[in-house]
């Protein structure tokens, strides 16, 4: 029941991404707050919880913002699962580890999205997309440097039994 806070944080990240992230775009590329959160929770908690969070966030984004339902959900699920599998033997609270995982996870996420669009016969410019993938990977990783310690604290707060009210 305490994980309701994580679901609320996912909703907050989606709202933040839809409203404020367009104002901090660099070269037309916005950071992906949902992807950063999913990778961070996958690093901290493993595959089980991260799959449910990515499924919730992905379906929410697909239903609210996308024409084709499933692109974001499948991409997030794959990235969350692989991150959870690979995070078993690393120091999970390390900001550098999170930086690397977010960088690689963003590349994988975008490549899955591009592959899905190619399957759906979207008209794509490969050189532009490569630039977007690299810029977004760097951008998400830099943001992770600043927010990961707060995500770690939030995760430990939710895992602790110290609440102001009974859940």
Backbone bond lengths (Angstrom), bond angles and torsions (degrees), N, CA, C in turn:
res aa  C-N    CA-C-N  psi(-1)  N-CA   C-N-CA  omega(-1)  CA-C   N-CA-C  phi
1 X - - - 1.451 - - 1.529 111.48 -
2 X 1.344 116.20 -28.33 1.462 118.13 -179.64 1.519 112.42 -68.75
3 X 1.324 117.57 -18.69 1.465 119.26 -178.91 1.531 111.88 -72.71
4 X 1.319 117.78 -2.04 1.461 120.50 175.19 1.525 109.99 -59.51
5 X 1.323 117.00 -30.63 1.468 120.77 177.52 1.525 110.89 -64.53
6 X 1.317 116.66 -36.18 1.459 119.91 178.50 1.523 110.60 -68.22
7 X 1.325 116.77 -38.84 1.463 119.60 177.29 1.528 110.85 -66.44
8 X 1.319 116.85 -37.85 1.462 119.76 175.88 1.519 111.52 -65.86
9 X 1.333 116.71 -36.48 1.464 120.23 176.36 1.532 110.91 -66.35
10 X 1.323 117.33 -37.08 1.472 120.96 175.85 1.524 110.10 -62.81
11 X 1.324 117.50 -44.23 1.472 120.84 177.94 1.525 110.00 -62.86
12 X 1.328 116.94 -42.62 1.461 120.57 177.93 1.533 110.96 -61.21
13 X 1.334 117.18 -41.15 1.470 120.76 179.16 1.529 111.21 -64.83
14 X 1.319 117.32 -38.01 1.468 120.67 178.25 1.521 110.58 -66.64
15 X 1.327 116.98 -42.77 1.466 120.61 177.54 1.527 109.97 -64.50
16 X 1.312 116.86 -43.14 1.466 121.32 178.06 1.529 110.86 -61.23
17 X 1.301 116.09 -42.31 1.460 121.06 179.99 1.525 111.40 -65.70
18 X 1.317 117.10 -38.05 1.460 120.25 -177.68 1.526 112.61 -77.51
19 X 1.325 117.99 -23.76 1.457 119.77 -174.12 1.523 113.75 -107.73
20 X 1.313 118.41 -53.85 1.458 120.94 -170.65 1.527 115.19 -96.78
21 X 1.318 118.49 -24.15 1.460 120.32 -174.39 1.529 112.70 -65.63
22 X 1.321 117.28 -24.86 1.471 118.33 -179.94 1.525 111.91 -67.44
23 X 1.324 116.85 -19.18 1.466 120.60 179.44 1.522 113.06 -83.89
24 X 1.317 117.20 -13.68 1.463 119.37 178.29 1.532 111.24 -115.26
25 X 1.315 116.28 26.26 1.456 120.89 178.28 1.528 110.34 -68.83
26 X 1.316 115.65 141.39 1.459 122.64 175.92 1.522 107.06 -118.58
27 X 1.334 116.05 124.13 1.466 122.58 -177.29 1.528 111.60 54.96
28 X 1.321 115.98 33.60 1.459 121.41 179.38 1.514 114.30 78.65
29 X 1.324 118.02 8.89 1.465 122.05 -177.35 1.524 109.34 -111.98
30 X 1.332 115.38 126.55 1.458 121.37 178.25 1.525 109.95 -97.25
31 X 1.322 117.03 147.22 1.472 118.69 173.02 1.526 109.87 -70.50
32 X 1.296 116.22 155.07 1.458 121.89 -178.22 1.527 109.07 -108.78
33 X 1.324 116.02 96.03 1.469 121.45 -176.50 1.526 111.76 -65.31
34 X 1.316 117.07 -37.62 1.463 120.12 179.78 1.528 110.54 -64.23
35 X 1.306 117.19 -43.53 1.458 120.70 179.77 1.526 111.22 -63.60
36 X 1.320 117.30 -41.22 1.462 121.11 177.99 1.527 110.26 -61.39
37 X 1.326 116.98 -45.02 1.471 120.11 179.43 1.525 112.27 -64.55
38 X 1.319 116.83 -43.81 1.462 120.21 -178.68 1.523 110.42 -63.06
39 X 1.322 117.39 -43.45 1.466 120.15 179.03 1.530 110.27 -66.34
40 X 1.324 117.37 -40.30 1.471 120.15 179.95 1.527 111.15 -64.02
41 X 1.325 117.61 -46.50 1.466 119.65 179.08 1.527 111.45 -68.28
42 X 1.319 116.94 -30.57 1.454 120.04 176.24 1.526 110.73 -67.56
43 X 1.323 116.68 -39.65 1.466 120.59 175.60 1.525 111.14 -63.49
44 X 1.313 116.49 -44.14 1.463 120.79 -173.51 1.523 113.72 -78.48
45 X 1.322 118.03 -33.22 1.461 120.51 -170.56 1.519 115.22 -119.47
46 X 1.313 119.20 -5.06 1.461 120.88 179.76 1.522 112.46 87.50
47 X 1.320 114.32 -171.09 1.466 119.75 -170.59 1.524 114.50 -74.38
48 X 1.307 118.78 -37.30 1.471 120.83 -172.36 1.508 114.19 -57.12
49 X 1.300 115.64 -56.71 1.465 120.16 -178.06 1.523 111.90 -71.34
50 X 1.325 116.28 -35.97 1.467 118.44 -177.54 1.523 111.76 -68.09
51 X 1.319 117.15 -30.29 1.467 119.25 178.19 1.525 110.05 -67.94
52 X 1.329 117.09 -41.81 1.468 118.15 179.02 1.527 111.06 -67.47
53 X 1.329 117.29 -39.15 1.469 119.52 177.68 1.524 111.78 -65.97
54 X 1.331 117.20 -41.38 1.462 119.49 179.67 1.520 111.19 -70.05
55 X 1.310 117.46 -34.49 1.469 120.30 176.11 1.526 110.33 -64.75
56 X 1.328 116.91 -45.43 1.464 121.45 178.32 1.528 111.23 -61.71
57 X 1.332 116.51 -51.68 1.461 120.31 -178.66 1.514 112.67 -65.83
58 X 1.329 117.17 -40.47 1.456 120.86 -179.72 1.518 112.98 -64.87
59 X 1.314 116.05 -44.93 1.472 119.27 178.53 1.526 110.21 -64.66
60 X 1.312 116.86 -40.26 1.461 120.65 178.77 1.534 111.24 -61.54
61 X 1.327 117.09 -46.33 1.468 120.45 178.83 1.527 110.58 -65.76
62 X 1.321 117.19 -42.78 1.464 119.76 -179.75 1.523 112.28 -62.62
63 X 1.315 116.57 -43.36 1.468 120.01 -178.52 1.527 111.37 -69.89
64 X 1.326 117.40 -39.41 1.455 120.14 -175.44 1.526 113.99 -81.07
65 X 1.331 118.80 -34.60 1.462 119.75 -167.92 1.519 116.03 -123.35
66 X 1.316 120.86 -17.58 1.457 121.26 -172.21 1.520 112.08 -109.65
67 X 1.327 114.88 151.41 1.457 120.49 175.71 1.524 111.23 -78.20
68 X 1.310 116.42 -41.30 1.460 121.62 -179.65 1.528 108.97 -99.62
69 X 1.314 115.92 113.55 1.455 120.39 -177.47 1.527 109.71 -77.88
70 X 1.315 115.78 130.10 1.448 121.34 174.85 1.512 115.26 120.49
71 X 1.330 118.83 -21.39 1.469 120.35 -178.71 1.520 111.42 -59.43
72 X 1.299 116.87 -54.96 1.461 121.46 -176.56 1.525 110.21 -68.32
73 X 1.321 116.97 -40.35 1.460 120.94 -177.90 1.523 111.43 -61.38
74 X 1.311 117.22 -49.31 1.465 120.40 -178.48 1.527 110.86 -65.59
75 X 1.323 116.24 -41.30 1.472 119.60 179.33 1.526 110.84 -62.90
76 X 1.330 117.10 -45.50 1.468 120.51 179.07 1.525 111.73 -64.51
77 X 1.330 116.89 -40.01 1.462 120.17 179.63 1.526 111.48 -61.98
78 X 1.316 117.13 -44.02 1.465 120.63 -179.70 1.523 110.65 -64.83
79 X 1.327 116.90 -45.86 1.464 120.20 -179.68 1.526 110.80 -64.61
80 X 1.330 117.72 -42.59 1.469 120.87 -179.96 1.526 111.21 -64.23
81 X 1.319 117.12 -42.44 1.459 120.65 -179.52 1.525 111.14 -64.39
82 X 1.326 116.55 -48.04 1.464 119.75 -179.33 1.525 111.77 -65.48
83 X 1.322 117.20 -39.45 1.468 120.14 177.53 1.523 110.65 -63.97
84 X 1.319 116.76 -42.94 1.455 120.40 178.32 1.523 112.52 -63.10
85 X 1.328 116.75 -38.99 1.466 120.15 177.68 1.527 111.94 -66.54
86 X 1.329 116.07 -43.18 1.465 119.94 -176.30 1.525 113.49 -78.65
87 X 1.324 117.15 -13.73 1.473 119.46 -175.41 1.521 113.67 -86.20
88 X 1.302 118.25 1.52 1.463 120.09 -176.59 1.521 113.39 -66.86
89 X 1.318 117.13 -31.05 1.465 120.53 -173.62 1.521 113.43 -113.28
90 X 1.322 117.47 27.01 1.462 120.57 179.38 1.527 109.33 -123.80
91 X 1.321 115.30 162.26 1.460 120.88 175.21 1.527 107.61 -77.50
92 X 1.299 117.35 105.20 1.458 123.21 -167.78 1.519 114.34 -70.09
93 X 1.323 118.09 -27.58 1.455 120.43 -177.44 1.530 113.06 -86.31
94 X 1.312 117.46 -0.12 1.462 121.70 -178.17 1.533 110.64 -75.53
95 X 1.325 115.33 129.55 1.457 120.36 178.14 1.519 110.91 -67.60
96 X 1.329 117.67 -34.16 1.461 120.44 178.52 1.522 111.39 -64.91
97 X 1.330 117.08 -41.69 1.465 120.98 177.38 1.524 109.69 -62.11
98 X 1.323 116.40 -43.23 1.470 119.83 177.74 1.524 110.89 -63.19
99 X 1.331 116.90 -40.18 1.469 121.92 177.38 1.528 110.51 -56.57
100 X 1.335 116.49 -49.06 1.467 120.96 -178.53 1.524 110.90 -65.80
101 X 1.343 117.09 -44.34 1.457 120.02 -178.91 1.525 111.47 -65.39
102 X 1.316 118.02 -39.14 1.467 120.35 178.72 1.523 110.00 -68.23
103 X 1.316 117.73 -40.75 1.461 120.48 178.32 1.529 110.85 -59.99
104 X 1.328 116.78 -52.05 1.465 120.63 -179.22 1.521 112.38 -69.62
105 X 1.330 116.60 -36.88 1.464 120.35 178.19 1.519 112.56 -65.74
106 X 1.328 117.25 -36.39 1.460 120.44 177.79 1.524 110.65 -68.04
107 X 1.323 116.54 -39.46 1.471 119.15 176.50 1.527 110.08 -62.33
108 X 1.334 116.99 -47.26 1.463 120.62 179.68 1.526 111.26 -62.08
109 X 1.324 116.95 -44.77 1.461 121.92 179.65 1.533 110.51 -57.71
110 X 1.322 116.45 -47.95 1.464 119.78 -178.60 1.522 111.90 -68.81
111 X 1.320 118.34 -36.33 1.463 120.06 177.09 1.529 111.55 -65.24
112 X 1.317 116.91 -37.89 1.466 119.87 176.05 1.526 110.18 -65.78
113 X 1.330 116.78 -40.85 1.470 120.13 177.66 1.533 111.04 -63.03
114 X 1.330 116.80 -43.13 1.466 120.61 179.34 1.524 110.58 -64.40
115 X 1.328 116.80 -43.50 1.456 120.58 178.09 1.528 111.02 -61.53
116 X 1.323 117.11 -41.07 1.464 120.67 177.83 1.521 111.18 -63.63
117 X 1.327 116.50 -40.05 1.462 119.83 178.33 1.527 111.54 -67.08
118 X 1.329 116.83 -37.14 1.463 119.55 176.63 1.526 111.27 -64.35
119 X 1.327 116.74 -38.08 1.464 120.10 177.11 1.532 112.06 -65.27
120 X 1.331 115.35 -30.02 1.469 120.14 179.62 1.528 112.38 -89.29
121 X 1.339 116.55 8.10 1.468 123.76 176.39 1.524 113.33 65.46
122 X 1.332 117.05 35.04 1.461 120.59 172.85 1.529 108.56 -72.26
123 X 1.317 116.76 147.66 1.457 121.73 176.63 1.522 108.18 -87.03
124 X 1.334 117.18 111.56 1.461 121.85 -173.07 1.526 111.27 -120.63
125 X 1.327 115.62 148.25 1.460 122.93 174.40 1.534 107.51 -102.85
126 X 1.329 118.23 106.87 1.475 120.61 -173.39 1.529 114.98 -60.43
127 X 1.316 118.28 -40.28 1.465 119.07 -178.12 1.522 111.31 -68.87
128 X 1.330 117.28 -38.64 1.459 120.66 176.81 1.524 110.52 -64.66
129 X 1.329 116.46 -43.22 1.463 120.30 -178.93 1.527 111.23 -65.00
130 X 1.318 117.81 -37.55 1.455 120.75 177.70 1.527 110.59 -62.93
131 X 1.322 116.73 -41.07 1.467 120.44 176.99 1.527 111.16 -64.14
132 X 1.322 117.04 -40.99 1.469 121.03 178.80 1.520 110.53 -63.63
133 X 1.320 117.08 -42.67 1.468 121.19 -179.48 1.523 110.39 -62.01
134 X 1.318 117.26 -46.23 1.466 121.00 -178.62 1.525 110.96 -66.29
135 X 1.340 117.24 -46.01 1.468 120.63 -178.93 1.529 110.63 -63.72
136 X 1.335 117.17 -43.81 1.461 118.90 -179.76 1.527 111.48 -67.51
137 X 1.311 118.02 -35.38 1.467 120.62 177.95 1.524 110.98 -63.89
138 X 1.316 116.35 -44.74 1.462 120.19 178.35 1.525 110.52 -66.43
139 X 1.318 116.69 -43.62 1.468 121.87 -178.70 1.530 111.24 -62.03
140 X 1.333 117.01 -48.02 1.465 120.41 178.37 1.526 111.55 -61.81
141 X 1.324 116.67 -38.94 1.464 120.50 -179.46 1.525 111.77 -66.83
142 X 1.321 116.77 -40.15 1.466 120.01 178.45 1.524 110.54 -65.83
143 X 1.309 117.16 -41.57 1.471 120.10 177.13 1.524 110.30 -63.15
144 X 1.325 116.87 -36.89 1.461 120.95 179.07 1.519 111.99 -60.59
145 X 1.324 116.94 -35.63 1.469 120.17 178.61 1.527 110.46 -56.16
146 X 1.320 117.04 -38.46 1.465 120.96 -175.40 1.524 113.95 -87.49
147 X 1.335 118.74 -29.30 1.465 119.66 -173.86 1.521 114.46 -103.22
148 X 1.331 118.30 -12.73 1.468 119.45 -173.33 1.521 112.68 -64.50
149 X 1.319 117.67 -38.34 1.467 119.06 -179.42 1.536 110.99 -64.03
150 X 1.329 116.97 -32.22 1.462 119.81 177.17 1.530 111.31 -74.07
151 X 1.310 116.45 -34.14 1.470 119.71 175.83 1.522 110.13 -66.49
152 X 1.340 117.33 -39.15 1.472 121.21 177.36 1.526 109.99 -62.81
153 X 1.334 116.80 -44.31 1.478 120.27 177.78 1.518 111.67 -63.64
154 X 1.322 116.47 -42.84 1.467 120.67 178.23 1.526 110.16 -60.90
155 X 1.328 116.91 -43.34 1.456 121.12 -179.74 1.526 111.21 -63.96
156 X 1.327 117.71 -41.65 1.464 119.59 178.78 1.526 111.06 -69.88
157 X 1.335 117.14 -32.76 1.463 120.43 175.89 1.519 110.87 -64.23
158 X 1.329 116.19 -43.54 1.463 119.78 -179.44 1.522 110.25 -67.92
159 X 1.321 118.02 -35.21 1.465 120.57 179.45 1.528 112.99 -74.20
160 X 1.340 116.69 -25.25 1.466 118.94 -179.91 1.518 110.21 -73.85
161 X 1.291 115.46 168.02 1.459 119.85 -178.00 1.518 112.01 -102.49
162 X 1.312 117.32 16.57 1.454 121.65 -178.34 1.528 110.31 -94.38
163 X 1.301 116.74 96.45 1.451 121.43 178.57 1.513 109.03 -123.36
164 X 1.304 115.60 152.39 1.455 121.33 -179.47 1.531 111.17 -79.52
165 X 1.304 116.82 -19.19 1.450 119.78 179.68 1.526 108.77 -141.59
166 X 1.322 115.48 161.95 1.458 121.77 -176.10 1.514 109.98 -80.19
167 X 1.341 115.38 131.91 1.480 119.85 177.25 1.501 108.47 -109.33
